[in-house]
Amino acid sequence: MEQPDYSKYTTEEPQAASASASASAPPIMVAGRWRRIGAFLIDALILGLGGLAAGAILAKPFTALGPWGRLLGFAIAVVYFGYTQSSKGGGQSLGMRVLGLKVIRQDGGLLDLRQAVGRATIFCVAYFLSGLSTYLSGGNPWINGILSTPLFAIYFSILYLLLFNRRTRQSLHDLAFRAYVVKTAPGPLALPVLPVWRGHAIIAGGTIVVLTVGGLLATLPIWPNNPFTAMLQLQQTVARMPGVYEAAIAVSFQQSQGVTAPILSVSTTIDNSVSDREALARSIARTGLENYPDGQNLRAVTVRLSSGYDIGIAQSYRSWNYAYPPIAWKSTP
């Protein structure tokens, strides 16, 4: 029987065919903003569900952390994004796997663990630590400005570049490590040739300066009858009260029988040391009546006490609300 001739087949032919198929495939392009946002939302959902599951078991220890609980969430998020988006995790978080995205270096390789963790740190730091600046400053606008301005600058720059850097689609944390988020595909790599437009730095930097300086100036006591100054001073006073580690002040107006009168609302986060919540609410309301400039004309003072945990990736609070007219707050023992 005549034997078939195998001499015309070589080991190089399948490789050549594979290379040809790869060359004919669509190029690997940088991902658009909406797909990146979608992948992040999936990752946020995964982290949030994990945080809530942990909170169901560790609610008391999480609550005891107070505002420092966000450091725990920060560490968890950095480990998650840093590992999964490095060469150890294939350059893809779970959300990226779902939507077909990958983080790569400029040469097409994957970030090493150190680079991926650094990139994740820049991405997470502003969101998770922004609340700590208010707590550490005790409500002082200048100290708070010094602590929060760098975080705000990072947060704003990440968002701004993600939305408006159309040339390279790189955000701040990408640029810091020369990383790109691309679509997963078998084709050749086709990264942008043009660099980031330098005007983005001017626009983003100018906006950050204007918003920061404007926010500080709005709280200065140099403006006549400045309501922001009075509210800020009251917020500082309440935040220093025993058992309170965070406070927010708001004023609304209610019209009744043709008369419009303000309502002062005080929202606080309290720790586990508070045993008599009604007494604390009464003390907060009286402090508001004494320190708010128009306290004698207030229609009502509402106090909201909240206790629970916030670890950044998940939070759970239980709240108690108290609302009475000024005369009732003053007459109660």
C-alpha positions as CSV (number, residue, x, y, z in Angstrom):
1,M,0.0,0.0,0.0
2,E,1.3,3.5,-0.9
3,Q,2.2,5.5,2.2
4,P,1.1,9.2,2.4
5,D,3.8,11.8,2.1
6,Y,4.1,13.8,5.3
7,S,7.1,15.8,4.2
8,K,5.1,18.8,3.1
9,Y,3.8,19.4,6.7
10,T,6.1,21.2,9.1
11,T,5.9,22.4,12.7
12,E,6.2,26.0,11.5
13,E,3.0,26.0,9.5
14,P,0.6,26.0,12.4
15,Q,2.6,28.8,14.1
16,A,2.5,30.8,10.9
17,A,-1.2,30.2,10.5
18,S,-1.7,31.4,14.2
19,A,0.3,34.5,13.6
20,S,-1.6,35.2,10.4
21,A,-4.9,34.8,12.3
22,S,-3.7,37.1,15.0
23,A,-2.6,39.7,12.5
24,S,-6.0,39.6,10.8
25,A,-7.9,39.9,14.1
26,P,-9.1,43.4,15.2
27,P,-6.5,45.3,17.2
28,I,-6.5,45.5,21.0
29,M,-7.8,49.0,21.8
30,V,-8.0,51.0,25.0
31,A,-11.3,50.6,26.8
32,G,-13.9,53.4,26.9
33,R,-15.0,55.1,30.0
34,W,-18.4,53.5,30.4
35,R,-17.1,50.0,30.2
36,R,-14.5,50.8,32.8
37,I,-17.2,52.4,35.0
38,G,-19.3,49.3,34.6
39,A,-16.5,47.0,35.6
40,F,-15.9,49.1,38.7
41,L,-19.5,49.0,39.7
42,I,-19.4,45.2,39.5
43,D,-16.3,45.1,41.7
44,A,-17.9,47.6,44.1
45,L,-20.9,45.3,44.4
46,I,-18.7,42.3,45.1
47,L,-16.7,44.2,47.8
48,G,-20.0,45.6,49.2
49,L,-21.6,42.2,49.5
50,G,-18.5,40.8,51.1
51,G,-18.4,43.7,53.6
52,L,-22.0,43.3,54.5
53,A,-21.5,39.6,55.1
54,A,-18.5,40.3,57.3
55,G,-20.5,43.0,59.1
56,A,-23.2,40.6,60.0
57,I,-20.7,38.6,62.0
58,L,-18.3,41.4,63.1
59,A,-20.7,44.3,63.6
60,K,-19.5,45.1,67.2
61,P,-15.8,45.2,66.3
62,F,-16.5,47.2,63.2
63,T,-18.6,49.7,65.2
64,A,-15.8,50.0,67.8
65,L,-13.5,51.2,65.1
66,G,-15.6,54.3,64.6
67,P,-14.3,56.5,61.8
68,W,-11.1,54.4,61.6
69,G,-13.2,51.6,60.1
70,R,-12.6,53.2,56.7
71,L,-8.9,52.3,57.0
72,L,-10.0,48.6,57.1
73,G,-12.1,49.0,53.9
74,F,-9.2,50.9,52.3
75,A,-6.8,48.0,53.0
76,I,-9.3,45.4,51.7
77,A,-9.9,47.4,48.5
78,V,-6.2,47.9,47.8
79,V,-5.5,44.2,48.3
80,Y,-8.4,43.2,46.1
81,F,-7.6,45.6,43.2
82,G,-3.9,45.3,43.6
83,Y,-3.8,41.5,43.5
84,T,-6.4,40.9,40.8
85,Q,-5.1,43.6,38.5
86,S,-1.5,42.4,38.7
87,S,0.3,39.6,37.0
88,K,-0.7,37.4,39.9
89,G,-4.4,37.8,39.1
90,G,-4.0,38.0,35.3
91,G,-4.5,41.8,35.2
92,Q,-8.2,41.5,35.7
93,S,-10.5,42.1,38.6
94,L,-13.7,40.2,38.6
95,G,-15.6,43.1,37.1
96,M,-13.0,43.4,34.4
97,R,-13.4,39.7,33.6
98,V,-17.1,40.0,33.2
99,L,-16.8,43.0,30.8
100,G,-13.6,41.8,29.0
101,L,-11.1,44.3,30.2
102,K,-7.5,44.0,31.3
103,V,-4.8,46.3,32.9
104,I,-1.5,46.2,31.0
105,R,1.8,48.1,30.8
106,Q,2.8,50.2,27.9
107,D,4.8,47.3,26.5
108,G,1.8,45.0,26.6
109,G,2.9,43.1,29.7
110,L,1.0,42.9,33.0
111,L,1.8,45.1,36.1
112,D,3.8,43.4,38.8
113,L,2.3,43.2,42.3
114,R,4.1,46.3,43.5
115,Q,2.9,48.5,40.6
116,A,-0.6,47.2,40.8
117,V,-0.8,47.9,44.5
118,G,0.5,51.4,44.0
119,R,-2.0,52.0,41.3
120,A,-4.8,50.7,43.4
121,T,-3.7,52.9,46.4
122,I,-3.9,56.1,44.3
123,F,-7.4,55.0,43.1
124,C,-8.7,54.2,46.6
125,V,-7.1,56.7,48.9
126,A,-9.3,59.7,48.2
127,Y,-12.6,57.9,48.6
128,F,-11.8,55.8,51.7
129,L,-9.9,58.5,53.7
130,S,-11.8,61.6,52.8
131,G,-14.0,61.4,55.9
132,L,-11.1,61.1,58.2
133,S,-9.9,64.6,57.5
134,T,-13.1,66.0,59.0
135,Y,-12.7,63.9,62.1
136,L,-9.0,64.6,62.6
137,S,-9.5,68.4,62.1
138,G,-12.2,68.6,64.7
139,G,-14.2,70.7,62.2
140,N,-11.5,73.4,61.9
141,P,-11.8,74.6,58.3
142,W,-8.1,75.4,57.9
143,I,-6.8,72.1,59.2
144,N,-9.5,70.3,57.3
145,G,-8.5,72.1,54.2
146,I,-4.9,71.1,54.6
147,L,-5.8,67.4,55.1
148,S,-8.6,67.2,52.6
149,T,-7.2,69.2,49.7
150,P,-4.7,66.5,48.5
151,L,-7.4,63.9,48.7
152,F,-9.9,66.1,46.9
153,A,-7.3,66.8,44.2
154,I,-6.7,63.1,43.6
155,Y,-10.4,62.3,43.6
156,F,-11.2,65.1,41.2
157,S,-8.3,64.3,38.9
158,I,-9.2,60.7,38.6
159,L,-12.8,61.5,37.7
160,Y,-11.9,64.4,35.3
161,L,-9.3,62.4,33.3
162,L,-11.5,59.4,33.1
163,L,-14.3,61.5,31.6
164,F,-12.2,63.9,29.4
165,N,-8.9,62.3,28.5
166,R,-10.0,61.1,25.1
167,R,-6.5,60.6,23.7
168,T,-5.2,57.8,25.9
169,R,-8.2,57.0,28.2
170,Q,-5.8,57.0,31.1
171,S,-6.8,58.4,34.5
172,L,-4.5,59.6,37.2
173,H,-3.7,56.2,38.7
174,D,-3.0,54.8,35.1
175,L,-0.6,57.7,34.3
176,A,1.3,57.2,37.5
177,F,2.3,53.7,36.4
178,R,2.1,54.0,32.6
179,A,-0.8,51.6,32.6
180,Y,-3.6,51.1,30.2
181,V,-7.0,49.4,30.5
182,V,-7.7,47.6,27.3
183,K,-10.2,45.2,25.8
184,T,-9.3,41.6,25.9
185,A,-8.8,40.4,22.3
186,P,-6.5,38.1,20.3
187,G,-5.4,40.8,17.9
188,P,-2.2,43.0,17.9
189,L,-1.8,45.7,20.5
190,A,-2.7,49.2,19.3
191,L,-2.2,51.7,22.1
192,P,-2.6,55.5,21.5
193,V,0.3,57.3,19.9
194,L,-0.5,60.9,21.0
195,P,0.4,61.8,24.6
196,V,-2.1,63.2,27.1
197,W,-3.1,66.8,26.2
198,R,-1.3,69.2,28.6
199,G,-4.3,71.4,28.9
200,H,-5.9,68.8,31.1
201,A,-3.4,69.6,33.9
202,I,-4.3,73.3,33.6
203,I,-8.0,72.8,33.7
204,A,-8.0,70.2,36.5
205,G,-5.5,72.1,38.6
206,G,-7.3,75.4,38.2
207,T,-10.7,73.9,39.1
208,I,-9.2,72.3,42.2
209,V,-7.6,75.6,43.3
210,V,-10.8,77.6,42.7
211,L,-13.1,75.1,44.5
212,T,-10.7,74.7,47.5
213,V,-10.0,78.4,48.0
214,G,-13.7,79.2,47.4
215,G,-14.8,76.7,50.0
216,L,-12.4,78.1,52.6
217,L,-13.4,81.7,51.9
218,A,-17.0,80.9,52.3
219,T,-16.5,79.9,55.9
220,L,-14.5,82.9,57.0
221,P,-16.1,85.3,59.5
222,I,-15.4,88.3,57.3
223,W,-18.8,88.2,55.6
224,P,-21.6,90.0,57.4
225,N,-24.3,87.5,58.7
226,N,-22.5,84.6,57.0
227,P,-24.6,81.5,57.8
228,F,-21.9,79.1,56.9
229,T,-19.6,80.4,59.6
230,A,-22.3,80.0,62.3
231,M,-23.2,76.5,61.1
232,L,-19.5,75.5,61.0
233,Q,-18.9,76.8,64.5
234,L,-21.9,74.9,65.8
235,Q,-20.7,71.8,64.0
236,Q,-17.3,72.0,65.7
237,T,-19.0,72.5,69.1
238,V,-21.3,69.4,68.6
239,A,-18.4,67.3,67.2
240,R,-16.4,67.9,70.4
241,M,-19.2,66.7,72.7
242,P,-18.5,63.4,74.6
243,G,-19.7,60.3,72.6
244,V,-19.9,62.2,69.3
245,Y,-17.3,61.8,66.6
246,E,-19.0,63.3,63.6
247,A,-21.7,66.0,63.2
248,A,-23.4,67.7,60.3
249,I,-25.6,70.8,60.5
250,A,-28.4,71.8,58.1
251,V,-31.1,74.6,58.1
252,S,-34.4,74.3,56.2
253,F,-37.4,76.6,56.2
254,Q,-41.0,75.8,56.8
255,Q,-44.0,78.0,56.0
256,S,-47.0,77.9,58.3
257,Q,-49.9,80.4,58.3
258,G,-48.0,82.7,56.0
259,V,-44.9,82.8,58.3
260,T,-41.7,81.2,57.3
261,A,-39.4,80.0,60.1
262,P,-36.1,78.0,60.1
263,I,-35.7,74.5,61.3
264,L,-32.3,73.5,62.6
265,S,-31.3,69.9,61.9
266,V,-28.3,68.3,63.6
267,S,-27.1,64.8,62.5
268,T,-24.5,63.0,64.5
269,T,-22.6,59.7,64.5
270,I,-22.1,58.5,68.1
271,D,-20.0,55.7,69.6
272,N,-20.8,52.9,71.9
273,S,-20.0,54.9,75.0
274,V,-23.4,56.7,74.9
275,S,-25.8,55.0,77.3
276,D,-28.5,57.7,77.5
277,R,-29.3,58.8,73.9
278,E,-32.2,61.0,74.9
279,A,-30.0,63.0,77.3
280,L,-27.4,63.4,74.6
281,A,-30.0,64.5,72.0
282,R,-31.4,67.1,74.5
283,S,-27.8,68.4,75.2
284,I,-27.2,68.7,71.4
285,A,-30.5,70.5,70.9
286,R,-29.8,73.0,73.7
287,T,-26.3,73.6,72.3
288,G,-27.9,74.4,69.0
289,L,-30.3,76.8,70.5
290,E,-27.5,78.6,72.4
291,N,-25.0,78.8,69.5
292,Y,-27.2,79.3,66.4
293,P,-27.6,83.1,65.8
294,D,-31.3,82.9,65.0
295,G,-32.0,80.4,67.7
296,Q,-34.9,82.3,69.3
297,N,-36.8,82.2,65.9
298,L,-36.4,78.5,65.2
299,R,-39.6,76.6,64.6
300,A,-38.0,73.3,65.6
301,V,-34.8,71.6,66.3
302,T,-34.3,68.0,65.0
303,V,-31.6,65.7,66.3
304,R,-30.5,62.5,64.6
305,L,-28.3,60.1,66.4
306,S,-26.7,57.3,64.4
307,S,-24.6,54.4,65.6
308,G,-23.1,51.6,63.5
309,Y,-20.1,51.0,61.3
310,D,-18.7,52.3,58.1
311,I,-15.8,50.4,56.6
312,G,-16.0,52.1,53.2
313,I,-17.0,49.0,51.2
314,A,-20.1,48.5,53.4
315,Q,-21.9,50.3,56.2
316,S,-24.8,49.7,58.6
317,Y,-26.3,52.2,60.9
318,R,-29.2,52.4,63.4
319,S,-30.7,55.8,63.9
320,W,-32.8,57.6,66.5
321,N,-34.7,60.8,65.6
322,Y,-35.9,63.5,68.0
323,A,-37.8,66.6,66.9
324,Y,-39.3,69.3,69.2
325,P,-40.0,73.0,69.2
326,P,-37.4,75.1,71.2
327,I,-39.7,75.5,74.2
328,A,-40.1,71.7,74.5
329,W,-36.3,71.2,74.4
330,K,-35.8,73.8,77.1
331,S,-38.5,72.5,79.4
332,T,-37.5,68.9,79.4
333,P,-35.3,67.8,82.4
